[in-house]
Amino acid sequence: MRAVVFGVGGIGGTVAAALSLNGIEVIGIARGAQLNAIRARGLRVRTPRMDKVVRFDCVGSVAEAGLRPDDIVLLCMKTQDTAAALEDLRAAGLRDQPIFCLQNGVANERMALRLFPNVHGVTVMVPASFLTPGEIAVHAEPKLGIFDIGRYPHGQDADDTRLAQALDGSLIAGFVLDDVMASKYGKLLMNLGNILEAALGKGHGQDDLVEAARDEARADYAAHGIAFADVSMKDPRRAEHLRITDIEGVERVGGSTTQSLLRGLGSIETDYLNGEIVLLGRLAGVPTPVNAGLVALAARLVQEGAPAGGVDAAQLRADLGLA
């Protein structure tokens, strides 16, 4: 088995390193400075217990990877980049090889299933940060993450077992589930606060806004009959496998949305997080004004090239009608 890690940022870098250190053949697909750094020096992975350079093959496109029948493909880009990645995989000749969506939100699996028959969801619980090209940090111990793995839209099969076995004994704890999407809908609830952290800064003190967004989501789930699992900090597996821990000399800047704003990438995934709740609400006739307002906020921040943490909380409340 070879793992094709498509997108070698914080999450992709973590899983590529974990699999490679566990003796699994890995090839990464990256671009720009990240690709050049990994090719030249390997990927430096900093954790509370480890500071190690991990080397694995890395190329700039799917075509360069040369897809093989024994490959498993791990999608690790943000959702707004998924459609282009899937087209690249189709052009490169992907057919029945399994695709695992190691991504936030619940839209990626459906996009992939439109083009390919063998699609799997993965709920990713990894507090990873992209520091500089060729360097990531993961603020967790004793494991670097927890993965819930399963067939999309439901069930499990031999490919899920293959990935879990590849992770067995590695830096990531893998769990195969019959209903991975319940886990992913639970993770979506957690991610609804990402844009607030990005806009207002860490420790913003506006937890009632986060809960308002989550209340809208729960109403949507009830209207659509969507089951969801609790993968929050109350999940007992976290106490055993995933304790958030500082790394000496490394600041934890925030979650994936904050990191996207800080790096000035020109896009963030809010349309597929809070925007998913807006979509579900519109389909079911459930009002979602808080999430709709947060989607609009995210679009404005990207259009203006605004820095992370620069929004005034009182003004945001007024904009959301919650002053």
PAZAPA-4460 file (N, C-alpha, C; in steps of 0.05 Angstrom, whole numbers, plus 32768, in hexadecimal, padded with zeros to 4 digits):
% residues 323
    n_x    n_y    n_z   ca_x   ca_y   ca_z    c_x    c_y    c_z   seq   type   mol
   8011   7FE8   8000   8000   8000   8000   8011   8019   8000     1      M     A
   8009   802D   7FF0   8016   8047   7FF0   8001   805C   7FF7     2      R     A
   8008   806F   8008   7FF6   8084   800F   7FFD   809D   7FFF     3      A     A
   7FEA   80A7   7FEF   7FEE   80BF   7FDF   7FE1   80D6   7FF0     4      V     A
   7FF1   80E7   7FFB   7FE8   80FC   800C   7FE6   8116   7FFB     5      V     A
   7FCD   811D   7FF4   7FC8   8133   7FE2   7FC3   814C   7FF2     6      F     A
   7FD7   815D   7FF4   7FD6   8175   8005   7FE6   8170   801E     7      G     A
   7FFF   817B   801E   8011   8175   8035   8015   818E   8045     8      V     A
   7FFE   8197   8052   7FFF   81AD   8065   8001   81A2   8081     9      G     A
   7FF2   81B0   8093   7FF3   81A7   80AF   7FE8   818B   80B3    10      G     A
   7FD1   8185   80A8   7FC4   816B   80AB   7FD2   8156   8099    11      I     A
   7FD6   815D   807F   7FE3   814A   806D   7FFF   8144   8076    12      G     A
   800D   8158   8080   8028   8153   8089   8029   8141   80A1    13      G     A
   8015   8144   80B3   8014   8133   80CB   800F   8116   80C4    14      T     A
   7FFC   8111   80B2   7FF6   80F6   80AB   800C   80EA   809A    15      V     A
   8018   80FA   8088   802F   80EF   8078   8046   80E7   808A    16      A     A
   804C   80F8   809E   8061   80F1   80B1   805B   80D9   80C1    17      A     A
   8042   80D8   80CC   803A   80C1   80DD   803C   80A7   80CD    18      A     A
   8032   80A6   80B5   8032   808E   80A5   804F   8087   809D    19      L     A
   805E   809A   8095   807A   8095   808D   808A   808A   80A4    20      S     A
   8088   8096   80BB   8096   808C   80D3   808D   8070   80DB    21      L     A
   8075   8069   80D2   806A   804E   80D9   8071   803A   80C3    22      N     A
   8082   8041   80B0   808B   802E   809C   807A   802C   8083    23      G     A
   8066   803E   8080   8055   803E   8069   8061   804F   8053    24      I     A
   8060   8046   803A   8069   8056   8023   8056   806D   801F    25      E     A
   8062   8085   801E   8052   809E   801B   805D   80AE   8004    26      V     A
   804B   80BA   7FF4   8053   80CF   7FE1   8040   80E6   7FE5    27      I     A
   804C   80FE   7FEA   803C   8116   7FEE   8038   8125   7FD4    28      G     A
   8023   8134   7FD2   801E   8147   7FBC   801C   8162   7FC8    29      I     A
   802F   8173   7FC2   8030   818E   7FCD   8036   81A2   7FB7    30      A     A
   8039   81BB   7FBF   803E   81CF   7FAA   804F   81E6   7FB6    31      R     A
   805B   81F5   7FA5   8069   820D   7FAD   8080   8209   7FC0    32      G     A
   8082   821B   7FD4   8098   821A   7FE7   8097   8201   7FF8    33      A     A
   807F   81F7   7FFE   807D   81DF   800E   8089   81C7   7FFF    34      Q     A
   8082   81C4   7FE6   808E   81AE   7FD6   80AC   81B1   7FD5    35      L     A
   80B6   81C8   7FD0   80D3   81CC   7FCE   80E1   81C6   7FE8    36      N     A
   80D5   81CE   7FFE   80E2   81C9   8018   80E2   81AC   801F    37      A     A
   80CC   819D   801A   80CB   8181   8021   80DF   8171   800F    38      I     A
   80E0   8179   7FF6   80F3   816B   7FE5   8110   8170   7FED    39      R     A
   8116   8188   7FF6   8131   818F   7FFC   813A   8185   8018    40      A     A
   8128   8188   802C   8130   8183   8048   811F   816F   8057    41      R     A
   8109   8166   804A   80F6   8155   8059   80E2   8167   8068    42      G     A
   80D0   815B   8077   80BC   816A   8087   80C3   8169   80A4    43      L     A
   80C8   8181   80B0   80CD   8182   80CD   80B2   8181   80DC    44      R     A
   80B0   816E   80EE   8098   816B   80FE   809F   8170   811B    45      V     A
   8092   8185   8127   8098   818C   8143   807F   8186   8153    46      R     A
   8083   8177   8169   806D   8170   817B   8078   8174   8198    47      T     A
   8067   8170   81AC   8071   8173   81C7   8086   815E   81CE    48      P     A
   8087   8148   81C0   809A   8132   81C6   80AE   812E   81B0    49      R     A
   80AC   813C   819A   80BD   8134   8183   80C4   814D   8173    50      M     A
   80DC   814E   8168   80E4   8162   8154   80F4   8152   8140    51      D     A
   80E7   814B   812A   80F3   8138   8118   80EE   8140   80FB    52      K     A
   8102   813B   80EA   80FF   813F   80CD   80F8   8124   80C1    53      V     A
   80E1   8124   80B3   80D7   810C   80A7   80D9   810F   8089    54      V     A
   80E4   80FB   807C   80E8   80FC   805F   80D5   80E8   8051    55      R     A
   80C8   80F1   803C   80B7   80E0   802B   80B7   80ED   8010    56      F     A
   80B0   80DD   7FFB   80AE   80E8   7FE0   8099   80FD   7FDF    57      D     A
   809E   8112   7FCF   808B   8127   7FCC   808D   8132   7FAF    58      C     A
   8075   8136   7FA2   8074   813F   7F87   8061   8156   7F85    59      V     A
   8060   8162   7F6D   8050   817A   7F6A   8034   8175   7F5D    60      G     A
   802E   815D   7F55   8015   8157   7F48   800E   813A   7F4A    61      S     A
   7FF5   8134   7F46   7FEC   8118   7F46   7FFA   8109   7F2F    62      V     A
   7FFD   8116   7F18   8009   8109   7F01   8025   8100   7F08    63      A     A
   8034   8111   7F17   804F   810A   7F1E   8050   80F2   7F32    64      E     A
   803B   80F0   7F42   803A   80DA   7F56   8038   80BF   7F48    65      A     A
   802A   80BE   7F31   8027   80A5   7F23   8016   8091   7F33    66      G     A
   7FFC   8094   7F31   7FEA   8084   7F41   7FED   8066   7F3D    67      L     A
   7FEB   8057   7F53   7FEE   803A   7F52   7FD5   802C   7F5C    68      R     A
   7FD0   8013   7F54   7FB8   8005   7F5D   7FB7   8002   7F7C    69      P     A
   7FCE   8001   7F89   7FCE   7FFC   7FA6   7FCD   8016   7FB6    70      D     A
   7FCA   802D   7FA9   7FCA   8047   7FB7   7FB0   804B   7FC7    71      D     A
   7FB3   8059   7FDD   7F9C   8066   7FEA   7FA2   8084   7FE8    72      I     A
   7F8D   8093   7FE2   7F90   80B0   7FDE   7F84   80BE   7FF6    73      V     A
   7F94   80D0   8003   7F8B   80DF   801A   7F88   80FC   8012    74      L     A
   7F70   8106   8011   7F6B   8122   800A   7F6F   8133   8023    75      L     A
   7F82   8146   8022   7F88   8156   803A   7F88   8174   8034    76      C     A
   7F7C   817B   801E   7F79   8198   8018   7F60   81A2   8024    77      M     A
   7F5C   81BD   8024   7F43   81C9   802D   7F2D   81C3   8018    78      K     A
   7F14   81C4   8021   7EFE   81BC   8010   7EFC   81CD   7FF7    79      T     A
   7F03   81E7   7FF9   7F01   81F8   7FE2   7F14   81F0   7FCB    80      Q     A
   7F27   81DF   7FD2   7F3A   81D5   7FBE   7F35   81B8   7FB5    81      D     A
   7F1F   81AC   7FC0   7F1A   818F   7FBB   7F13   818A   7F9E    82      T     A
   7F01   819A   7F92   7EF8   8195   7F77   7F0F   8194   7F63    83      A     A
   7F22   81A6   7F65   7F39   81A6   7F53   7F4A   818D   7F58    84      A     A
   7F4D   8185   7F71   7F5D   816E   7F77   7F50   8155   7F6C    85      A     A
   7F36   8153   7F6E   7F28   813B   7F62   7F2B   813A   7F44    86      L     A
   7F2A   8151   7F37   7F2E   8151   7F1A   7F4A   8148   7F13    87      E     A
   7F5E   8151   7F23   7F7A   8148   7F1E   7F7C   8129   7F22    88      D     A
   7F6E   811E   7F36   7F6F   8101   7F3A   7F62   80F3   7F23    89      L     A
   7F4C   80FD   7F18   7F3E   80F1   7F02   7F50   80F1   7EE9    90      R     A
   7F5C   8108   7EE4   7F6E   810B   7ECD   7F86   80F8   7ECF    91      A     A
   7F8F   80F3   7EE7   7FA6   80E2   7EEB   7F9F   80C4   7EEA    92      A     A
   7F85   80BD   7EE8   7F7D   80A2   7EE4   7F74   8093   7EFD    93      G     A
   7F6D   80A2   7F12   7F62   8095   7F2A   7F48   8087   7F23    94      L     A
   7F44   806F   7F2D   7F2B   8060   7F27   7F1F   8056   7F40    95      R     A
   7F28   803E   7F49   7F1B   8031   7F60   7F2B   8034   7F7A    96      D     A
   7F42   8041   7F79   7F52   8044   7F91   7F42   8054   7FA6    97      Q     A
   7F45   804E   7FBF   7F35   805C   7FD4   7F3F   8079   7FD7    98      P     A
   7F2B   808B   7FDB   7F31   80A7   7FE1   7F27   80AC   7FFE    99      I     A
   7F39   80B5   800F   7F32   80BC   802A   7F32   80DB   802D   100      F     A
   7F1C   80E6   8037   7F19   8103   803A   7F21   810B   8056   101      C     A
   7F3A   8113   805A   7F44   811C   8074   7F40   813A   8076   102      L     A
   7F26   8143   8076   7F20   815F   8073   7F08   8166   8085   103      Q     A
   7F08   817F   808E   7EF1   8189   809D   7ED8   818B   808C   104      N     A
   7EC1   818C   8099   7EA8   818E   808A   7E9F   8173   8080   105      G     A
   7E89   8174   8072   7E7C   815B   8069   7E76   815C   804A   106      V     A
   7E82   816E   803C   7E7D   8171   8020   7E90   8162   800E   107      A     A
   7EA8   815C   8018   7EBD   8151   8007   7EB5   8135   7FFD   108      N     A
   7EAA   8125   800E   7EA4   8109   8007   7E90   8108   7FF0   109      E     A
   7E7B   8119   7FF2   7E67   811A   7FDC   7E74   8123   7FC2   110      R     A
   7E85   8136   7FC3   7E93   813F   7FAB   7EA3   8128   7F9F   111      M     A
   7EB1   8119   7FB0   7EC2   8103   7FA6   7EB1   80ED   7F9B   112      A     A
   7E9A   80E7   7FA8   7E8A   80D0   7F9F   7E7D   80D6   7F84   113      L     A
   7E7A   80EF   7F7D   7E6F   80F5   7F62   7E82   80EB   7F4C   114      R     A
   7E9C   80EA   7F52   7EB0   80E2   7F3E   7EBC   80C7   7F42   115      L     A
   7EBC   80BD   7F5B   7ECA   80A4   7F61   7EB9   8092   7F73   116      F     A
   7EBC   8078   7F70   7EAA   8066   7F7E   7EB2   805F   7F9B   117      P     A
   7ECC   8063   7FA1   7ED7   8058   7FBA   7EDF   806F   7FCC   118      N     A
   7ECC   807A   7FDC   7ED0   8092   7FEB   7ECC   808D   8009   119      V     A
   7EDE   8099   8019   7EDD   8095   8036   7EE0   80B0   8044   120      H     A
   7ED3   80B2   805B   7ED6   80C9   806C   7EEA   80C5   8082   121      G     A
   7EF7   80DA   808A   7F09   80D9   80A1   7F04   80F2   80B2   122      V     A
   7EFD   80EF   80CB   7EFC   8105   80DD   7F17   8109   80E9   123      T     A
   7F22   8122   80E5   7F3E   8127   80EC   7F3E   8139   8106   124      V     A
   7F4A   812E   811A   7F4E   813D   8133   7F6C   813F   8138   125      M     A
   7F78   8154   812C   7F95   8158   812D   7F9A   8176   8130   126      V     A
   7FA5   817F   8147   7FAB   819C   814B   7FC5   81A4   813E   127      P     A
   7FC5   81A4   8123   7FDE   81A9   8114   7FDF   81C5   810A   128      A     A
   7FF7   81D0   8107   7FFC   81EA   80FC   8011   81E9   80E7   129      S     A
   800D   81F7   80D1   8021   81FB   80BD   8032   8213   80C6   130      F     A
   804C   820F   80CB   805D   8225   80D5   806A   8234   80BF   131      L     A
   807B   8227   80B1   8089   8232   8099   808C   821B   8085   132      T     A
   8092   8221   806C   8096   820B   8059   80AA   81F6   8064   133      P     A
   80A0   81DD   8064   80B1   81C7   806D   80B0   81C3   808B   134      G     A
   809D   81D0   8099   809C   81CD   80B7   8080   81D0   80C1   135      E     A
   8077   81BC   80D1   805D   81BC   80DD   8061   81B7   80FB   136      I     A
   804C   81BE   810A   804B   81B8   8127   8031   81AB   812E   137      A     A
   8032   8198   8140   8019   818B   8149   801A   818C   8168   138      V     A
   8007   819A   8173   8006   81A0   8190   7FF6   818A   819F   139      H     A
   7FFF   8172   819E   7FF1   815C   81AA   8003   8146   81B3   140      A     A
   7FFB   8137   81C7   8008   811F   81D1   7FF4   810D   81DF   141      E     A
   7FF9   80F3   81E2   800F   80E4   81D7   800D   80DF   81B9   142      P     A
   7FF5   80DF   81AE   7FF1   80DD   8191   7FEF   80FA   8186   143      K     A
   7FF3   80FB   816C   7FF0   8115   815E   7FD4   8119   8154   144      L     A
   7FC3   8104   8155   7FA8   8108   814B   7F98   80EF   814E   145      G     A
   7F7D   80F2   814A   7F6A   80DD   8149   7F5C   80DE   812F   146      I     A
   7F59   80C7   8121   7F4B   80C5   8108   7F33   80B2   810B   147      F     A
   7F1B   80BC   8105   7F04   80AA   8101   7F01   80A4   80E4   148      D     A
   7EFF   808B   80DC   7F02   8082   80C0   7EE9   8071   80B9   149      I     A
   7EDE   8075   80A1   7EC8   8064   8098   7EC1   8069   807C   150      G     A
   7EB3   8056   8070   7EA9   8058   8055   7E93   806E   8053   151      R     A
   7E93   807C   803D   7E7E   808F   8037   7E69   8083   8024   152      Y     A
   7E4F   8086   8029   7E43   8096   803E   7E41   8088   8059   153      P     A
   7E45   806D   805A   7E43   805F   8074   7E51   8044   8070   154      H     A
   7E55   8037   8087   7E62   801D   8087   7E80   801F   8089   155      G     A
   7E8D   8008   8086   7EAA   8005   8087   7EB2   7FEE   8075   156      Q     A
   7ECB   7FEE   806C   7ED4   7FD9   805B   7EF2   7FD4   805E   157      D     A
   7EFD   7FC4   804D   7F19   7FBC   8050   7F2C   7FD3   804D   158      A     A
   7F25   7FE7   803D   7F36   7FFF   8039   7F38   800F   8053   159      D     A
   7F21   8011   8061   7F22   801F   807B   7F35   8010   808E   160      D     A
   7F33   7FF6   808E   7F45   7FE6   809F   7F62   7FE9   8097   161      T     A
   7F67   7FEB   807D   7F82   7FEF   8073   7F8E   8009   807E   162      R     A
   7F7F   801E   807D   7F89   8038   8088   7F8D   8036   80A6   163      L     A
   7F7A   802B   80B4   7F7D   8028   80D1   7F95   8018   80D8   164      A     A
   7F9A   8002   80CA   7FB1   7FF1   80CF   7FCB   8000   80C9   165      Q     A
   7FCB   8010   80B4   7FE2   8020   80AD   7FE9   8034   80C3   166      A     A
   7FD4   803D   80D1   7FD8   8050   80E7   7FDF   8042   8102   167      L     A
   7FD9   8028   8103   7FDC   801A   811D   7FF9   801C   8127   168      D     A
   7FFB   8026   813F   8016   802A   814B   8024   8043   8143   169      G     A
   8016   8054   8133   8022   806C   8129   801C   8083   813C   170      S     A
   8021   809B   8133   801C   80B3   8143   7FFF   80BC   8141   171      L     A
   7FEE   80AD   8133   7FD2   80B3   8130   7FC1   809B   8138   172      I     A
   7FAD   809F   8148   7F9A   808A   8150   7F83   8089   813C   173      A     A
   7F7F   8072   812F   7F6A   806F   811B   7F54   805D   8125   174      G     A
   7F3B   8065   8120   7F23   8056   8128   7F11   8052   8110   175      F     A
   7F0A   803A   810A   7EF8   8034   80F4   7EDB   8034   80FF   176      V     A
   7EC9   8043   80F1   7EAD   8046   80FA   7E9A   803D   80E4   177      L     A
   7E82   8035   80EC   7E6D   802F   80D8   7E60   8048   80CE   178      D     A
   7E60   805E   80DE   7E54   8077   80D6   7E67   808E   80DA   179      D     A
   7E7B   8090   80C8   7E8F   80A5   80CC   7E83   80C0   80C8   180      V     A
   7E6E   80C3   80B9   7E62   80DD   80B4   7E56   80E9   80CD   181      M     A
   7E4C   80D8   80DF   7E43   80E2   80F9   7E5A   80EF   8108   182      A     A
   7E71   80E3   8106   7E89   80EF   8112   7E90   810A   8104   183      S     A
   7E8E   810A   80EA   7E95   8123   80DB   7E81   8139   80E0   184      K     A
   7E67   8132   80E3   7E54   8147   80EA   7E59   8151   8106   185      Y     A
   7E62   8140   8118   7E6A   814A   8132   7E82   815D   8131   186      G     A
   7E95   8156   8121   7EAD   8167   811D   7EA4   8182   8110   187      K     A
   7E91   8181   80FE   7E87   819A   80F2   7E7D   81AD   8107   188      L     A
   7E6E   81A3   811B   7E65   81B4   8131   7E7C   81C2   813E   189      L     A
   7E92   81B4   8143   7EA9   81C0   814F   7EB5   81D6   813E   190      M     A
   7EB5   81D1   8124   7EC3   81E4   8111   7EB3   81FD   810C   191      N     A
   7E9A   81FF   8115   7E8A   8217   8110   7E96   8230   811E   192      L     A
   7EA7   822C   8132   7EB3   8243   813F   7ECE   824B   8132   193      G     A
   7ED7   823D   811E   7EF1   8243   8111   7EF2   8260   8107   194      N     A
   7EDD   8269   80FA   7EDD   8284   80EF   7EDD   8299   8105   195      I     A
   7ED0   8294   811B   7ED1   82A7   8131   7EED   82A9   813D   196      L     A
   7EFB   8293   8140   7F17   8294   8149   7F28   82A4   8135   197      E     A
   7F24   829F   811B   7F33   82AD   8107   7F2E   82CB   8107   198      A     A
   7F14   82D2   810A   7F0C   82EE   8109   7F13   82FE   8122   199      A     A
   7F0F   82F1   8139   7F11   8300   8152   7F2B   82FA   8162   200      L     A
   7F38   82E4   815B   7F51   82DC   8169   7F4B   82C6   817D   201      G     A
   7F60   82B8   8185   7F5E   82A3   8199   7F54   82AE   81B4   202      K     A
   7F44   829E   81C2   7F3A   82A7   81DB   7F28   82BF   81D9   203      G     A
   7F17   82C0   81C4   7F08   82D8   81BD   7EF1   82DD   81D1   204      H     A
   7EE9   82C9   81E1   7ED5   82CE   81F6   7EB9   82D0   81EB   205      G     A
   7EB4   82C8   81D3   7E99   82CA   81C7   7E8D   82AE   81C4   206      Q     A
   7E90   829E   81D8   7E87   8282   81D6   7E69   827F   81D1   207      D     A
   7E59   8293   81D9   7E3D   8292   81D4   7E37   8293   81B6   208      D     A
   7E48   82A1   81A7   7E45   82A2   818A   7E4A   8286   817D   209      L     A
   7E5F   8279   8188   7E65   825E   817E   7E4D   824C   8184   210      V     A
   7E42   824E   819C   7E2B   823D   81A3   7E13   8243   8193   211      E     A
   7E0F   825D   818C   7DF9   8264   817B   7DFB   8257   815F   212      A     A
   7E13   8257   8154   7E18   824A   813B   7E13   822C   813D   213      A     A
   7E1B   8220   8153   7E17   8203   8157   7DFA   81FC   815B   214      R     A
   7DEC   820E   8169   7DCF   8209   816D   7DC0   8208   8152   215      D     A
   7DC8   821B   8140   7DBC   821A   8125   7DC2   81FF   8117   216      E     A
   7DDB   81F6   811A   7DE3   81DD   810E   7DD3   81C5   8119   217      A     A
   7DCF   81C5   8133   7DC0   81AF   8140   7DA3   81AF   8136   218      R     A
   7D98   81C7   8132   7D7D   81C9   8127   7D7C   81BE   810A   219      A     A
   7D90   81C4   80FB   7D92   81B9   80E0   7D94   819B   80E0   220      D     A
   7DA5   8190   80F2   7DA9   8173   80F3   7D8E   8166   80FA   221      Y     A
   7D80   8171   810D   7D66   8166   8115   7D53   8166   80FE   222      A     A
   7D52   817C   80EF   7D40   817F   80D8   7D46   816A   80C2   223      A     A
   7D5F   8164   80BF   7D67   8151   80A9   7D6B   8135   80B4   224      H     A
   7D68   8130   80CE   7D6C   8116   80D9   7D89   810D   80D8   225      G     A
   7D9B   8120   80DB   7DB8   811B   80DA   7DC2   8113   80F6   226      I     A
   7DCF   80FC   80F8   7DDB   80F4   8111   7DF7   80FF   8113   227      A     A
   7DFF   8106   812C   7E1A   8110   812F   7E26   8105   814A   228      F     A
   7E40   8102   814A   7E4E   80F7   8161   7E5C   810E   816F   229      A     A
   7E61   810A   8189   7E70   811E   8198   7E8E   8118   8196   230      D     A
   7E9C   8128   8186   7EB9   8125   8183   7EC7   813D   818F   231      V     A
   7EBA   814B   81A2   7EC5   8162   81AF   7EDA   8159   81C4   232      S     A
   7EE3   816C   81D4   7EF6   8166   81E8   7EEB   8153   81FD   233      M     A
   7ED0   814E   81FD   7EC4   813B   820F   7EC8   811E   8206   234      K     A
   7ED0   811A   81ED   7ED4   80FF   81E2   7EE9   80F2   81F4   235      D     A
   7EE3   80DB   8201   7EF6   80CF   8213   7F10   80C5   8206   236      P     A
   7F10   80C2   81EB   7F28   80B9   81DE   7F3E   80CF   81DF   237      R     A
   7F35   80E8   81E1   7F48   80FE   81E2   7F5A   80FC   81FB   238      R     A
   7F4F   80F5   8211   7F5F   80F3   822A   7F75   80DE   8227   239      A     A
   7F6F   80C9   8218   7F83   80B4   8215   7F97   80BA   81FF   240      E     A
   7F8E   80C5   81E9   7F9F   80C7   81D1   7FA7   80E3   81C9   241      H     A
   7F98   80F8   81D1   7F9B   8112   81C4   7F98   8128   81D9   242      L     A
   7FAE   812F   81E7   7FAE   8145   81FA   7FBC   815D   81ED   243      R     A
   7FAE   8173   81EC   7FBA   818B   81E1   7FD0   8195   81F3   244      I     A
   7FE8   8199   81E8   7FFF   819F   81F8   8011   81B3   81E9   245      T     A
   801D   81C5   81F9   802F   81D9   81ED   8048   81CD   81E2   246      D     A
   8054   81DA   81CF   806E   81D3   81C4   8081   81EA   81CA   247      I     A
   8096   81E5   81D7   80A9   81FA   81DF   80B2   8209   81C6   248      E     A
   80AF   8223   81C8   80B8   8235   81B2   80A6   8237   819A   249      G     A
   808E   822A   819B   807B   822A   8185   8060   8234   818F   250      V     A
   8057   824A   8183   803D   8255   818A   8027   8247   817A   251      E     A
   8011   823F   8187   7FFB   8234   8179   7FE9   824B   816F   252      R     A
   7FE9   824F   8156   7FDD   8267   814B   7FBE   8265   8148   253      V     A
   7FB4   824C   8147   7F97   8249   8144   7F91   8233   8130   254      G     A
   7F77   8230   812B   7F6E   821B   8119   7F72   8220   80FC   255      G     A
   7F67   820F   80EC   7F6C   820F   80CF   7F63   8229   80C2   256      S     A
   7F4C   8234   80CA   7F42   824D   80BE   7F54   8264   80C5   257      T     A
   7F5D   8266   80DE   7F70   827B   80E6   7F8A   8279   80D6   258      T     A
   7F94   8261   80D3   7FAD   825D   80C5   7FAA   8266   80A8   259      Q     A
   7F93   8261   809B   7F8F   8269   8080   7F8F   8288   807D   260      S     A
   7F83   8296   8090   7F83   82B3   8090   7FA0   82BD   8094   261      L     A
   7FAD   82B2   80A8   7FC9   82BB   80AE   7FDB   82B7   8096   262      L     A
   7FD7   82A2   8087   7FE9   829D   8070   7FE0   82AB   8057   263      R     A
   7FC9   82B9   8058   7FBF   82C8   8041   7FBA   82B6   8029   264      G     A
   7FAD   829F   802C   7FAA   828C   8016   7F94   8295   8002   265      L     A
   7F84   82A9   800A   7F6F   82B2   7FF7   7F56   82A2   7FF8   266      G     A
   7F54   828F   800A   7F3B   8280   800D   7F3B   8272   8028   267      S     A
   7F24   826E   8033   7F21   825F   804C   7F09   824C   8049   268      I     A
   7F06   8239   805B   7EF3   8223   8057   7ED8   8229   8064   269      E     A
   7ED2   8241   806C   7EBA   8247   807A   7EA1   8241   806A   270      T     A
   7EA2   8244   8050   7E8A   823D   803F   7E82   8220   8043   271      D     A
   7E95   820F   804B   7E8F   81F2   804D   7E8D   81EA   806B   272      Y     A
   7E8F   81FD   807D   7E8A   81F8   8099   7E70   8205   80A1   273      L     A
   7E71   821F   80A8   7E59   822E   80AE   7E46   822E   8096   274      N     A
   7E52   822E   807E   7E42   822E   8066   7E32   8214   8062   275      G     A
   7E3C   81FE   806C   7E2E   81E5   806B   7E14   81E7   807C   276      E     A
   7E16   81F5   8093   7DFF   81F8   80A4   7DEA   820B   8097   277      I     A
   7DF4   821F   8089   7DE2   8231   807A   7DD3   8221   8065   278      V     A
   7DE2   8210   8056   7DD6   8200   8041   7DC1   81ED   804D   279      L     A
   7DC7   81DF   8062   7DB4   81CD   806E   7D9B   81DC   8078   280      L     A
   7DA0   81F3   8083   7D89   8203   808C   7D77   820C   8075   281      G     A
   7D83   8214   8060   7D72   821E   8049   7D63   8206   803D   282      R     A
   7D6F   81EE   803C   7D61   81D7   8032   7D49   81CF   8043   283      L     A
   7D4C   81D3   805D   7D37   81CA   8070   7D25   81E1   807A   284      A     A
   7D2B   81F9   8072   7D1B   8210   807C   7D22   8217   8099   285      G     A
   7D3A   8211   80A1   7D43   8218   80BD   7D54   8231   80BC   286      V     A
   7D4D   8246   80CB   7D5C   825F   80CA   7D79   825A   80D6   287      P     A
   7D8D   8266   80C8   7DA8   8264   80D1   7DB6   827F   80CF   288      T     A
   7DAC   8294   80DB   7DB7   82AF   80D7   7DD4   82B2   80E2   289      P     A
   7DDA   82A4   80F8   7DF5   82A7   8102   7E0A   829B   80EF   290      V     A
   7E05   8283   80E6   7E18   8276   80D4   7E19   8285   80B9   291      N     A
   7E02   828F   80B0   7E03   829F   8097   7E13   82B8   809A   292      A     A
   7E11   82C5   80B2   7E21   82DD   80B7   7E3F   82D6   80B8   293      G     A
   7E45   82BF   80C3   7E62   82B8   80C5   7E6D   82B0   80AA   294      L     A
   7E5D   82A5   8098   7E66   82A0   807D   7E6C   82BA   806F   295      V     A
   7E5A   82CD   8072   7E5E   82E8   8066   7E77   82F5   8071   296      A     A
   7E7B   82F2   808B   7E94   82FD   8098   7EAD   82F1   808C   297      L     A
   7EAD   82D7   8089   7EC4   82CA   807E   7ECB   82D3   8061   298      A     A
   7EB6   82D6   8051   7EBA   82DF   8036   7EC6   82FB   8035   299      A     A
   7EBC   830C   8047   7EC6   8328   8048   7EE4   8328   8051   300      R     A
   7EEB   8318   8065   7F06   8317   806E   7F19   830F   8058   301      L     A
   7F11   82FB   8049   7F22   82F1   8033   7F24   8307   801D   302      V     A
   7F0E   8313   8016   7F0E   8327   8001   7F1F   833F   8008   303      Q     A
   7F1F   8346   8022   7F2E   835D   802B   7F4B   8356   8032   304      E     A
   7F52   833D   8032   7F6D   8335   803A   7F72   833C   8057   305      G     A
   7F5D   833B   8068   7F5E   8343   8084   7F70   8331   8094   306      A     A
   7F7D   833B   80A9   7F8D   832A   80BA   7F7C   831A   80CD   307      P     A
   7F86   8304   80D7   7F78   82F5   80EC   7F76   8305   8105   308      A     A
   7F5F   8303   8113   7F5C   8310   812D   7F56   832E   812C   309      G     A
   7F4F   8339   8114   7F4C   8356   8112   7F2F   8360   8114   310      G     A
   7F1C   834F   8119   7F00   8357   8119   7EF8   835F   8135   311      V     A
   7EE8   8374   8138   7EDE   837D   8152   7EC6   836C   8159   312      D     A
   7EC6   8361   8172   7EB1   834F   817A   7E96   835D   817C   313      A     A
   7E96   8376   8186   7E7D   8385   8188   7E71   838A   816D   314      A     A
   7E81   8392   815A   7E77   8397   813F   7E6D   837D   8132   315      Q     A
   7E7B   8367   8137   7E71   834E   812C   7E56   8346   8137   316      L     A
   7E53   834A   8151   7E39   8345   815D   7E23   8356   8151   317      R     A
   7E29   836F   814C   7E16   8381   813F   7E0F   8377   8123   318      A     A
   7E23   836F   8114   7E1F   8365   80F9   7E0E   834C   80F9   319      D     A
   7E10   833B   810E   7E01   8323   8110   7DE5   8327   811C   320      L     A
   7DE0   8340   8124   7DC6   8346   8131   7DC5   833C   814D   321      G     A
   7DDC   8339   815A   7DDD   832F   8175   7DEA   8343   8188   322      L     A
   7DEA   835C   8182   7DF7   8370   8193   7DE9   8372   81AE   323      A     A
***
